[in-house]
Amino acid sequence: MNDIFKLSDPWVMEIGGYPLGWDWWSRYYEYPWALKFAQPNAVVADMGCGYMQRPFKDVLAQACKYVYAVDVGAELLAQEPHDNMQFVVADFTQRIEAIPEGSLDVVFCISVLEELGSALGDALKEFYRCLRPGGLCVLTCDIQFDPKKPIGQFGAVDLEQLELAIKLSGLEARDRFNYDLANALYHVTFNLCVFRCVLVKP
C-alpha cells in the first residue's frame, strides 16, 4: 500500500543493534517498514543517507549484498564504512557517476524528498536510471498534516507534485495511493505526517 504511516504500524527503538535518536519521531516507523524490501543478494543505494550518522545504510549493509551510501555532504566520508559499502558524495538530483545505469535492485530514499523542492522530479529520474528493469524505489517523505495550519521548520512534499514527478520519471506505483489521515502518525509542532510508497521500473 502507498499510504500514510499510522500509529498502529510496527515501530522500533533500534535497528540492527543501532539505537535510534530520541527525537527521530518518524524513523521508528520508517526504518522497519523500508527494511522489508532489503534482500540478501540485492545491490542497493541509500539516497540521502546522511552526512551525520544515520544507521539505515549500516543495517542495509547487514542485510544486502552491496550498498551505495549517497549523500551530498562530504562529511559522510568521516564515517566508518563496511566492506560491502561504498560512500558516494554526490547530488542525486544529477547523474551519479559512481553508480552504473541499471545496476541497482532497490533505491531507498527515506525522508529526504521534502528537502528537494522543484528538483524532486530530477531525483526520481536519476533513481530510474540507476535501477534495473523490475527494480524497486522505496520512498518516504514528509507531507503537511493539516492544510489549514503552517508547517514548522522543515519542508513538506506536495502530493500532486509527487504524483506528477513519478509519472514523468518513468517509474510506476505498485499500488494505488491512499491519503487517508485517520490514525496518522504526525508531529504536532512540525504539522507533518509521513507518506510511503513503492515504485517499480517497468
ZIQUINOR-V257770 format. One record per run of one state. SS is the DSSP state (H for helix, E for strand, - for the rest). FROM is the first residue (numbers start at 0). TO is the last residue. Records with the same first field share a line. If there is no record, write none. Layout:
SS->FROM-TO, FROM-TO
This chain:
-->0-0, 4-4, 6-12, 15-16, 19-25, 35-41, 47-54, 63-64, 71-72, 78-83, 89-102, 110-111, 115-115, 144-157, 169-169, 173-175, 177-182, 184-184, 187-190, 201-201
E->1-3, 5-5, 13-14, 17-18, 42-46, 65-70, 84-88, 103-109, 130-143, 170-172, 176-176, 183-183, 185-186, 191-200
H->26-34, 55-62, 73-77, 112-114, 116-129, 158-168
